[in-house]
Amino acid sequence: MKLAEIFEMVVGSEAGIRFRAYDGSKAGPDSADIGVEVKSPIAVAYLAQAPGELGLARAYVSGHLDVDGDMYSLLARMWSLTINDITTAQKVAAIRALGVKPLMMRVPPPPQEVRRSMLAKMGSRHAKQRDAEAIHHHYDVSNKFYSWVLGPSMAYTCAVYPTEESSLEEAQYAKFDLVAKKLGLKPGMRLLDVGCGWGGMVMHAAREYGVKALGVTLSRQQAEWAQKAIAEAGLSELAEVRHMDYRDVQESGFDAVSSIGLTEHIGKDQLPFYFKFLYGKLVPGGRILNHCITRPTGVEKTINAGGFINRYVFPDGELESVGHLIRQMEDLGFEIRHEENLREHYAQTLRHWCANLDDHWDEAVEEVGQGTARVWRLYMAGCVVGFERNKVQLHQVLGVKLDDKGVAGVPLRPALDWP
């Protein structure tokens, strides 16, 4: 049995995918807009030793499996297909045809994969040193690379699209402004932005609302870029970004806290400390806006330690359901005043990032290497499909620290331009 026959067994003959393999076998229509090529036995070894998404990722990132055409289209067509879709007899026939060599061949993972043993040396999951290494792995890739993918806003979180036709920059501005409005920012207030990235929210709050804003990030490259951007924008008297763990912030008495894309890195067991810590940073009547990726239900595992995302993109990342997050916030003292799901907005954001990467593909490969560029191409295209199909969601939750009389200080109804 040739590789093309095995491929056709799994994906079927109607998938519209062109397949080629090093053994000379072919499947699918020659005119198909999407092509997959298995270039060497190493790709087969990866797939045999780690069946499913991890094996496919290793083969693709290492360059032993190639994709011709749009990655999103390929993943969308193959999304629901698994090795479990073929019969036991077909599996046995495929194993016999491949032989034991792919299982016995020593093939180390690509260098872009985070080794569990390396993380384990840095302590238990979400220990400070280990968190710093996990953030370094993903965010200290290259500021130039991120500028090509994210565009001028350097905002690496879900945008909010006022209309279907809105540009990425318009949508990122709208996201920051939505957060500001929910937090009720006004001149003279103090904002703490935890996991601040390249300082987008900090600068928006200072520039548009006259707020004194402090941002913290575990990425040294982000902090250096943000401080330079703040100075160039003439915002140094109001805005500051520090390279530090949010747990090391000594100041308190903030009027508002924004957490945009940090909770995914906190971990389920650490959530009570996280929300208690942020509660303690607020004045009575202060508000918190928590913006993060979530699971659609509380049934799924919060972490897939052997999956592609955890091994290549967000080491130690964990996703909880919005219900679990809200329960934690309430139990720590916050009153929940508003919640919304922006799932479709994240799919649109990712489409823009995918297009930006494609537009700068050759430059990106030169800057970070083909393996890292491929990780990003695969990860972002897969996330588009995931948000589209409700495998993951994006929620904003607004909480308030009531004063000693139970007063929230929130308007009876939000402003009309608060979506």
C-alpha positions as CSV (number, residue, x, y, z in Angstrom):
1,M,0.0,0.0,0.0
2,K,1.4,3.4,-1.1
3,L,1.3,6.6,1.0
4,A,-1.3,8.1,-1.4
5,E,-3.7,5.2,-0.7
6,I,-3.4,5.7,3.1
7,F,-4.0,9.4,2.6
8,E,-7.1,8.8,0.5
9,M,-8.4,6.3,3.1
10,V,-8.2,9.0,5.8
11,V,-9.4,12.1,3.9
12,G,-11.6,10.4,1.3
13,S,-11.6,11.0,-2.4
14,E,-13.8,14.1,-2.4
15,A,-11.7,16.4,-0.2
16,G,-10.3,18.3,-3.1
17,I,-6.7,18.0,-1.9
18,R,-3.8,17.2,-4.2
19,F,-1.4,14.7,-2.6
20,R,2.2,13.7,-3.6
21,A,4.7,11.5,-1.8
22,Y,8.4,10.6,-2.0
23,D,7.4,7.0,-2.9
24,G,6.0,8.3,-6.2
25,S,2.3,7.8,-5.3
26,K,-0.3,10.4,-6.0
27,A,-3.9,11.1,-5.0
28,G,-6.5,13.8,-5.5
29,P,-7.1,15.9,-8.6
30,D,-4.1,17.6,-10.2
31,S,-6.2,20.8,-10.5
32,A,-6.9,21.1,-6.7
33,D,-6.1,24.5,-5.2
34,I,-4.5,22.8,-2.2
35,G,-1.6,20.4,-2.3
36,V,0.2,18.3,0.3
37,E,3.5,16.7,-0.3
38,V,5.2,14.1,2.0
39,K,8.9,14.7,1.1
40,S,10.8,12.1,3.0
41,P,10.5,9.0,5.3
42,I,11.1,11.3,8.3
43,A,7.7,12.9,7.8
44,V,6.2,9.4,8.0
45,A,8.2,8.7,11.2
46,Y,6.9,11.8,12.8
47,L,3.3,10.8,12.0
48,A,3.8,7.2,13.1
49,Q,5.4,8.1,16.4
50,A,2.9,10.9,17.2
51,P,-0.4,10.2,15.3
52,G,-2.5,13.3,15.0
53,E,-1.9,17.0,15.2
54,L,1.5,16.8,16.9
55,G,3.0,14.5,14.3
56,L,1.6,16.5,11.4
57,A,3.0,19.7,13.0
58,R,6.5,18.2,13.5
59,A,6.5,17.0,9.8
60,Y,5.4,20.4,8.5
61,V,7.6,22.6,10.8
62,S,10.7,20.6,10.0
63,G,10.0,20.9,6.3
64,H,9.6,17.1,5.6
65,L,5.9,17.8,4.8
66,D,4.9,20.7,2.5
67,V,1.7,22.5,1.9
68,D,1.0,24.2,-1.4
69,G,-1.8,26.8,-1.2
70,D,-3.8,28.4,1.6
71,M,-3.2,26.8,5.0
72,Y,-6.6,27.8,6.3
73,S,-8.4,26.1,3.4
74,L,-6.4,22.9,4.0
75,L,-7.2,22.9,7.8
76,A,-10.9,23.8,7.2
77,R,-11.3,20.8,4.9
78,M,-9.4,18.4,7.1
79,W,-10.7,19.7,10.5
80,S,-13.0,16.8,11.5
81,L,-10.8,14.0,10.0
82,T,-8.9,11.7,12.3
83,I,-7.2,8.3,12.1
84,N,-10.2,7.0,14.0
85,D,-12.3,7.5,10.9
86,I,-10.8,4.5,9.2
87,T,-11.6,0.9,10.1
88,T,-9.4,-1.4,12.1
89,A,-8.7,-3.5,9.0
90,Q,-7.6,-0.4,7.2
91,K,-5.3,0.6,10.0
92,V,-3.7,-2.9,10.1
93,A,-3.2,-2.8,6.3
94,A,-1.6,0.6,6.6
95,I,0.8,-0.5,9.4
96,R,1.8,-3.6,7.4
97,A,2.5,-1.5,4.3
98,L,4.6,1.0,6.2
99,G,6.5,-1.6,8.3
100,V,8.1,-1.0,11.6
101,K,10.9,1.3,10.4
102,P,8.9,4.6,10.9
103,L,8.3,3.5,14.5
104,M,11.9,2.7,15.2
105,M,13.5,5.6,13.4
106,R,15.1,8.1,15.8
107,V,13.8,11.5,14.8
108,P,14.2,14.4,17.3
109,P,11.4,17.0,17.3
110,P,12.2,20.3,15.5
111,P,14.1,22.9,17.5
112,Q,11.0,25.1,17.7
113,E,9.3,22.5,20.0
114,V,9.6,23.2,23.7
115,R,11.0,20.3,25.6
116,R,9.0,19.3,28.7
117,S,12.3,18.3,30.5
118,M,13.6,21.9,30.0
119,L,10.5,23.4,31.5
120,A,10.5,21.0,34.4
121,K,14.0,22.1,35.5
122,M,12.5,25.6,36.1
123,G,10.0,24.5,38.6
124,S,6.3,23.5,38.7
125,R,3.9,24.9,36.2
126,H,3.5,28.7,36.6
127,A,6.4,29.1,38.9
128,K,7.9,32.6,38.1
129,Q,11.0,31.4,36.3
130,R,9.1,28.9,34.3
131,D,6.4,31.5,33.4
132,A,9.2,33.8,32.3
133,E,10.7,31.1,30.0
134,A,7.3,30.3,28.5
135,I,6.7,34.0,27.7
136,H,10.2,34.4,26.4
137,H,9.6,31.4,24.0
138,H,6.6,33.0,22.4
139,Y,6.9,36.7,22.7
140,D,10.6,37.3,22.3
141,V,10.7,36.0,18.7
142,S,11.5,39.3,17.0
143,N,9.8,42.7,17.3
144,K,10.3,43.1,13.5
145,F,8.5,39.8,12.9
146,Y,5.6,40.9,15.1
147,S,5.4,44.2,13.4
148,W,4.8,42.5,10.1
149,V,2.2,40.1,11.5
150,L,0.4,42.5,13.8
151,G,0.6,45.7,11.8
152,P,1.2,49.2,13.3
153,S,-0.9,48.7,16.4
154,M,1.4,46.0,17.7
155,A,-1.7,44.6,19.4
156,Y,-1.5,40.8,19.8
157,T,-5.0,40.3,21.1
158,C,-8.5,40.0,19.7
159,A,-9.6,43.2,17.9
160,V,-13.2,44.4,17.9
161,Y,-14.7,45.1,14.4
162,P,-17.2,47.9,14.2
163,T,-18.2,46.6,10.8
164,E,-17.3,43.7,8.5
165,E,-15.3,46.1,6.4
166,S,-13.2,47.6,9.2
167,S,-9.4,47.4,8.9
168,L,-7.3,45.7,11.5
169,E,-6.0,49.0,12.8
170,E,-9.6,50.4,13.1
171,A,-10.6,47.2,15.0
172,Q,-7.6,47.3,17.4
173,Y,-8.4,51.0,18.2
174,A,-12.0,50.0,18.8
175,K,-10.9,47.2,21.1
176,F,-8.8,49.5,23.3
177,D,-11.5,52.1,23.3
178,L,-14.1,49.5,24.3
179,V,-12.0,48.4,27.2
180,A,-11.5,52.1,28.3
181,K,-15.2,52.8,28.2
182,K,-16.1,49.7,30.2
183,L,-13.5,50.7,32.8
184,G,-15.0,54.2,32.9
185,L,-11.5,55.8,32.4
186,K,-11.3,59.5,33.0
187,P,-8.4,62.1,33.2
188,G,-6.4,61.7,36.3
189,M,-7.3,58.0,37.0
190,R,-4.6,55.4,37.4
191,L,-4.7,52.2,35.3
192,L,-2.7,48.9,35.8
193,D,-2.5,46.9,32.6
194,V,-1.1,43.4,33.4
195,G,0.4,41.4,30.5
196,C,0.5,44.6,28.6
197,G,2.3,43.4,25.5
198,W,3.8,46.2,23.4
199,G,1.9,48.8,25.5
200,G,-1.1,49.4,23.2
201,M,-3.7,49.7,26.0
202,V,-1.3,51.8,28.2
203,M,-0.7,54.3,25.4
204,H,-4.4,54.4,24.4
205,A,-5.4,55.2,28.0
206,A,-2.8,57.9,28.3
207,R,-3.3,59.5,24.9
208,E,-7.1,59.3,24.6
209,Y,-8.2,59.6,28.3
210,G,-5.4,61.4,30.1
211,V,-5.0,58.4,32.4
212,K,-1.7,57.6,34.3
213,A,-1.1,54.0,33.1
214,L,1.4,51.3,34.2
215,G,1.9,48.2,32.1
216,V,3.9,45.1,33.0
217,T,5.1,42.3,30.8
218,L,7.4,39.3,31.2
219,S,8.8,39.9,27.7
220,R,12.0,42.0,27.7
221,Q,11.6,42.7,24.0
222,Q,8.1,43.9,24.5
223,A,9.0,46.2,27.3
224,E,11.9,47.8,25.5
225,W,9.8,48.4,22.4
226,A,6.9,49.8,24.4
227,Q,9.1,52.3,26.4
228,K,10.6,53.5,23.2
229,A,7.2,54.0,21.6
230,I,5.9,55.8,24.6
231,A,8.8,58.2,24.5
232,E,8.4,58.8,20.8
233,A,4.7,59.5,21.3
234,G,5.4,62.1,24.0
235,L,3.5,60.1,26.7
236,S,6.3,59.4,29.2
237,E,4.7,61.6,31.9
238,L,1.5,59.4,31.8
239,A,2.5,56.0,30.5
240,E,5.1,53.4,31.6
241,V,5.8,49.8,30.7
242,R,8.0,47.6,33.0
243,H,9.7,44.3,32.3
244,M,8.4,42.4,35.4
245,D,6.0,39.7,36.7
246,Y,2.6,41.1,37.5
247,R,3.0,39.5,41.0
248,D,5.9,41.8,41.7
249,V,3.9,45.1,41.2
250,Q,4.2,46.9,44.6
251,E,1.9,49.9,43.9
252,S,-1.8,49.8,44.7
253,G,-4.7,52.2,44.7
254,F,-5.5,51.9,41.0
255,D,-8.8,53.0,39.7
256,A,-8.9,50.3,37.0
257,V,-7.1,47.1,36.0
258,S,-7.1,45.7,32.5
259,S,-5.9,42.2,31.7
260,I,-6.0,41.7,28.0
261,G,-4.7,38.2,27.0
262,L,-2.9,37.3,30.2
263,T,-5.3,34.9,31.9
264,E,-4.4,32.2,29.4
265,H,-0.9,32.1,30.9
266,I,-2.1,32.1,34.6
267,G,-3.2,28.5,35.0
268,K,-6.4,27.2,36.6
269,D,-4.9,26.5,40.0
270,Q,-3.4,30.0,40.2
271,L,-6.7,31.9,39.3
272,P,-7.7,32.5,42.9
273,F,-4.4,34.2,43.7
274,Y,-4.5,36.1,40.4
275,F,-8.0,37.6,41.0
276,K,-7.3,38.2,44.7
277,F,-4.1,40.0,43.8
278,L,-5.8,42.3,41.3
279,Y,-8.7,42.9,43.7
280,G,-6.2,44.1,46.2
281,K,-4.7,46.6,43.7
282,L,-8.0,48.4,43.2
283,V,-9.6,51.3,45.1
284,P,-13.2,50.7,46.3
285,G,-15.4,51.2,43.2
286,G,-12.5,50.3,40.9
287,R,-13.2,48.1,37.9
288,I,-11.4,45.2,36.3
289,L,-11.8,44.1,32.6
290,N,-10.6,40.6,32.0
291,H,-10.2,39.8,28.2
292,C,-9.1,36.2,27.4
293,I,-9.5,33.1,25.3
294,T,-11.8,30.5,26.9
295,R,-13.1,27.0,26.4
296,P,-16.7,26.8,25.2
297,T,-17.7,24.7,28.2
298,G,-16.3,23.5,31.5
299,V,-16.1,19.9,30.3
300,E,-12.9,20.1,28.2
301,K,-9.4,19.8,29.7
302,T,-7.9,23.2,30.5
303,I,-4.5,22.1,29.0
304,N,-3.5,19.7,26.3
305,A,0.1,19.1,27.3
306,G,0.8,16.9,24.2
307,G,-0.9,19.2,21.7
308,F,0.7,21.4,19.0
309,I,-0.3,24.7,20.7
310,N,1.2,23.7,24.0
311,R,4.4,22.3,22.5
312,Y,5.1,25.0,20.0
313,V,3.1,28.2,20.7
314,F,2.0,28.7,24.3
315,P,3.9,26.5,26.7
316,D,1.9,25.8,29.9
317,G,-1.0,27.8,28.5
318,E,-4.4,26.9,30.0
319,L,-7.9,27.8,28.9
320,E,-10.9,27.7,31.2
321,S,-14.6,28.3,30.5
322,V,-16.0,31.8,31.1
323,G,-18.3,30.3,33.7
324,H,-15.3,29.2,35.7
325,L,-13.6,32.5,35.4
326,I,-16.7,34.4,36.5
327,R,-17.1,32.1,39.5
328,Q,-13.5,32.8,40.6
329,M,-14.0,36.5,40.2
330,E,-17.2,36.5,42.2
331,D,-15.7,34.3,45.0
332,L,-12.8,36.8,45.3
333,G,-15.2,39.7,45.8
334,F,-15.9,41.2,42.4
335,E,-19.4,41.9,41.3
336,I,-19.9,41.0,37.6
337,R,-21.4,43.9,35.7
338,H,-21.0,42.8,32.0
339,E,-19.8,39.9,29.9
340,E,-19.6,39.4,26.2
341,N,-18.3,36.8,23.7
342,L,-16.1,38.2,20.9
343,R,-15.5,34.8,19.2
344,E,-16.2,35.9,15.6
345,H,-14.0,39.0,16.1
346,Y,-11.0,36.9,16.9
347,A,-11.5,34.8,13.8
348,Q,-11.5,38.0,11.8
349,T,-8.4,39.3,13.6
350,L,-6.5,36.1,12.9
351,R,-7.5,36.3,9.2
352,H,-5.8,39.7,9.0
353,W,-2.7,38.4,10.8
354,C,-2.5,35.4,8.4
355,A,-2.8,37.8,5.4
356,N,0.0,40.0,6.9
357,L,2.3,37.0,7.4
358,D,1.6,35.8,3.8
359,D,2.4,39.3,2.5
360,H,5.7,39.3,4.4
361,W,6.5,35.6,4.1
362,D,10.0,35.9,2.5
363,E,11.0,38.6,5.0
364,A,9.6,36.6,7.9
365,V,11.6,33.5,6.9
366,E,14.7,35.5,6.6
367,E,14.1,37.1,10.0
368,V,13.1,34.1,12.2
369,G,13.8,31.1,10.1
370,Q,11.5,28.8,8.1
371,G,10.6,26.6,11.0
372,T,9.4,29.4,13.2
373,A,7.5,31.1,10.3
374,R,5.8,27.7,9.6
375,V,4.8,27.4,13.3
376,W,3.0,30.7,13.0
377,R,1.4,29.9,9.7
378,L,0.0,26.7,11.1
379,Y,-1.0,28.1,14.5
380,M,-2.9,31.1,13.2
381,A,-4.7,29.4,10.4
382,G,-5.7,26.6,12.8
383,C,-7.0,29.2,15.3
384,V,-9.2,30.8,12.6
385,V,-10.9,27.5,12.2
386,G,-11.1,26.9,15.9
387,F,-12.9,30.2,16.6
388,E,-15.2,29.8,13.6
389,R,-16.3,26.4,14.8
390,N,-16.7,27.3,18.4
391,K,-13.8,25.2,19.6
392,V,-12.5,28.3,21.5
393,Q,-14.1,31.6,22.4
394,L,-13.0,35.1,23.5
395,H,-14.7,36.7,26.4
396,Q,-14.6,40.1,28.1
397,V,-15.8,40.1,31.7
398,L,-16.2,43.4,33.6
399,G,-16.1,43.3,37.4
400,V,-16.3,45.9,40.1
401,K,-14.8,46.1,43.6
402,L,-17.8,47.4,45.6
403,D,-17.2,50.0,48.3
404,D,-18.1,49.3,51.9
405,K,-21.7,50.3,51.3
406,G,-22.1,48.0,48.3
407,V,-22.0,50.9,45.8
408,A,-20.6,49.9,42.3
409,G,-20.6,53.4,40.8
410,V,-21.6,51.9,37.4
411,P,-24.2,53.8,35.3
412,L,-27.7,52.4,35.3
413,R,-27.3,51.8,31.5
414,P,-24.0,51.9,29.5
415,A,-23.5,54.6,26.9
416,L,-25.1,53.9,23.6
417,D,-21.8,53.5,21.8
418,W,-20.7,50.7,24.2
419,P,-21.4,47.6,22.1
